[in-house]
Amino acid sequence: MVVVVLAAHDPIDRFWDWQGQSIRYWQFGDRGAPVLLVHGFGACCEHWRQNIEAIAQQATVYVIDLLGFGQSAKPDPTTVRYGIELWAQQIEAFRQAVIGQPVRLIANSIGCVVALQAAVNQPEGYTGLLLIDCALRQIDDKKLAQQPLGRRLGRPLLKAAVRQRGLADWLYRQLAKPSIIERILKLAYPSSDRIDPELVEALYAATQAPGASGVFWAFINLFDDPLAEQLLPHVQAPVTFFWGDRDPWEPIALGRQLADFPCVKAFVPLAGLGHCPHDEAPEQVNPQIVEWLNSSPDAG
């Protein structure tokens, strides 16, 4: 994978205080209606590094680390409840305090559900959503009836196991290694046999920050949080889905079912790509993001 160097200028880490917690963000460009980029689980601002330049030609771009990820603060889960609602509140507070006007959202994975929740909470704040391989949250208790019998029977045991913080910390230490991160990325990026070391290093560095293992423990215990299909009926802004048809975790066949909601204006399959197509194949996806931006009502 070729590293794309941002032509305008290198990222400058900025920090914003939210409820006493330090939140990292980037800002690029000064043209067009603003766009906010929201990463998925375990990711960070760097996951958008290959898309920012193209988007900044059309819009003022903001990129944020959700609380608990990247270089944002990672308070212990005994003091905050990590989940969709918390992150949606963070996005809305950032929109009001830093951006100061309605925005379009581009999100990936669990960030898509966060974007939907933010748009439901404050409809006038969001003028359009581009959701890339939305997390379907098959592990949620509300979907338990759809699971095979073995998984249904094993759910109490699974929940009891992941509630053990010591066990979760041990598992986290096994996963938070550059070699494992690279292996996971290769699974997520099926069209590429080369993974950018810049991204591996950024993701690994975040896993070593104080509090990171607690965030992991909190996330794997989210068995009852909002689902995309619960939120979409209440979204007023137009929604477009991009979906890699080789996503190993969020099958496109299930993703297509989300296109039936009235707010969804387009569902775009991305041939041969996986869970993070914006980073896996930016040369293919960036022109489609730009096309989406130019078709938005507030383009320009």
N, C-alpha and C positions, 0 to 999 in steps of 0.2 A: 504494500500500500504506500503510495507517495504522500509524503507530508506536504500539506499545502501551507505556505507561508502567507500570512495576511499582508496584503500589499499596502494597505493604508497605514497601519502601525501595529506594533505588537500589543497584545492584550495588556491592559493596565488593571491590576487588581484594585477594586474600590470596595469599601466596607460600609455597610449601613447598619445602624443599631435598631433591632426590632425586639421589643419587650426585654431589653437587657442582653440580647444575644447578637453576636457579630455575624452579619450575613455578607458573603462575598458576591460581587456582581461585576460584570463588564458592560461597557457602553461603546457603541461604534456608530459612526455616521451621523448625519444631521439633516437627512432629507426624508420626506414622506411621513405618513402616519406611523407611529411606533409599533414595534413588534417585540414581544417578550418570548424567549426560548426557555423551555422547561424540560430538564433532563429526567431520566428514569432512575430506578433503584440502583444505588451503587455508583452512579455516574456523577458528572460535575460539568462546570462550564466548558472544560476542554473537549467534551464530547461533541460540541458544535463548532470546533475550530475550523473545520473544512467547509462550513456553510456560511459563516459570518460575512465574508467578503462579498459573496454574491447577493446576500440579503441586504447588506448595507448600501448597495447600489440603488435599492428601491425604497429603503425605510431606515429610520433610526432604530438600531438594534440594541436590545438589552438582553443580557444572559445572566442567569442567577443560579447560585448553589442553594438548593433547598436546605432547610435546617437539618443538620445531621449528616450532611454530605459535603464532599469537596473540601473547600477551605472555610465553610461556614461552621459556626459553633455546633457542638455535639453534646448538649446537656444530657444528663442521665435521665433515662426514661421514668425514673421515680418522680421527676420534677415536671415532665411534660408528657403528653400522650401523643406519640408519633402516629401519624395517620393522615388520611386524605383531607379531613377537615382542617387539621392544623396547617398543612402545607397550602391549602386553598386560602386560608386566612393570611398566611405569609404573602402569597402572591397578590392578594387584594391590597394589603397594607403597603406593599412595595409599589404597586400601581399608583396608589394615592399619594404616597410620600415622595417617591423619586420620579416617577414618570409624569404624573399629574394630569393625565387625560386617558380616554378610552384607548385600548390596545387590541391588537390581534395576537393570538397565542399560537405558537408552534411547539408541540410537545411530543415526547417519545415515551412509550411504555407506561409505567405507573404515573408519569407526568401527565399523560393524557387524561387520566381520571381526575387528577388534581385540577387540570384546566377546566374540565367539565364542572367540577364542584364549584370552582371560582365563578364560572359563568352563570351557574344557578343561583349562587349567593348574591351576586351583584350584576344583574343582566345588563344594566346600562354601561358597565365598565368594559365590555368585551364585544368587539364588532365582528369577529370571525375566529374560527378555530381550525387549525390544521393538525390533525392527530395522526401520528406515525406509529403503526403497530401498537395499538392501544392494549394495555394490560387487561386481560379478561378475568383475572383473579379466580381461576378455577378452584383454588383451595378454600375459598370463602364458604362459611357454613351455609349460606343461602343457596349454594349450588350443590350441596351435599347429595341431595336426592338424584342429581344427574350423574353421580359418580358410580363406577362399578361397585358391586357388593363388597368386595374386599377392601376397597378404600373407605367405604362407609363404616364397615365394622372396625377398621383400624384407626379411625379418626380420634377416638378418646385416647388411645395409646400415643398417637402422634402429638396431640395437644399436651398431654402430660409430659412427654419428653422435652418438647421445645420450651416448656415453661421453666425447665431447670436451667437457671442462668449459667451455672458452671459448665454444663454440657454444651450450651450454646457458645460459651466463650471458647471452649476447646475446639468446637467445629469451626468457629470463626478463624482461629489461629491456623487451622489446616487449609482454609480457603484463601486467607489473606497473604498470598505469596505471588510474586511476579509470574512464576511458571503456571500457577493455577489460573490467574487472571488471564494470561495469554491463551490458555486452553479454552476458557469459557468464551473469550472473544472469537476464537476460531470457530466455535460451535455457533455463535450468534451471527457470524459473517460467512455464510457458506460459499460465497462466490470468490473468496480471497484466501490464499494460502500464506499471505504475509500480513502481519499485524503491526501497526505503527508503534514503535517503542515509546514514542512521546505519550500516547494515550495510556499504555501499560504503566508507565512511570507515574502519571497523574493519578490514575486509579489506585495504584499501590500506595502512593504517598498518603492519600486520604484514608486508607485502611489503617495506617499506623498512627493516626492522630488520636490523642486521648479522647475516650468516649465512643470511638467508632464501633467497638464490639457491642456496646449497649444499644446502639441504634439498630444493629443487626438483630439482636435479641428481640427488640421491640417489634421490628418489621415481621419477623417470622412468626410472631404471635398475633398478627392481624388476621383473625378469622371471621371478623364481622365488621366490615367497612363498606362504604358505598361502592356500587358496581356501575359500570358505564351504562348498562341498560336501565338502571334505576334513574340515572341523571338525565339521559338524553331526552326523555319526554318533556322535561322542564327547561331545556335550553332554548333560548330565543335567537341567539346568534347562529349564522350559517356554519355548518360543520362539514369539513372535507376529511376523508380518511385516505392515507397512503398505507399500503400494506405489502410487505415482502412476502411473496408466495412460497418462500422456503423458510419462513419463520419457524424455528424449532420449538418454540414455547407457546406462541399464540397462533393457532392454526387459522389460515386465511378463510377457511370454510366457516368457522365460527365468527370470524370478524365480519364477514359479509352480512351476517344477520343484523349487525348494528346499522346497516345502510337503510333499513326499513323505517327508521324513525323520521318524522317530518322535517326535523332541522337538518338532516343530512342531505347535502346537495350533490355530493360526488363520492364515489369509492374507487380509488385508483390502485389496481394491483401492480406490483413492481416485480417483474419477472426475474427469477433467479436470485433474489435478495432475501436476507434474513430479518432479524429482529430490529436492527439499527441501520436501515438502508441509507439514511442521510450521511452516515459516516462510512459505511461499507462501500458505497459507490456515489460519492458526491458529484462526479462528472455527469451521472445519469439523473440524480435526484435534484440537484440545484436548479437546473432549468425548469423543472416542474414546480419547485417552490416559488420561483420567480413568476411563473405563469399564474400560480394561485394568488400571489401578492397583487399582480396587475389586474386580476379579475375581481378583487375585493372592492366593495362599494366605496371605501375610503382610500383607495389607491392614489398615490401622489399627494 
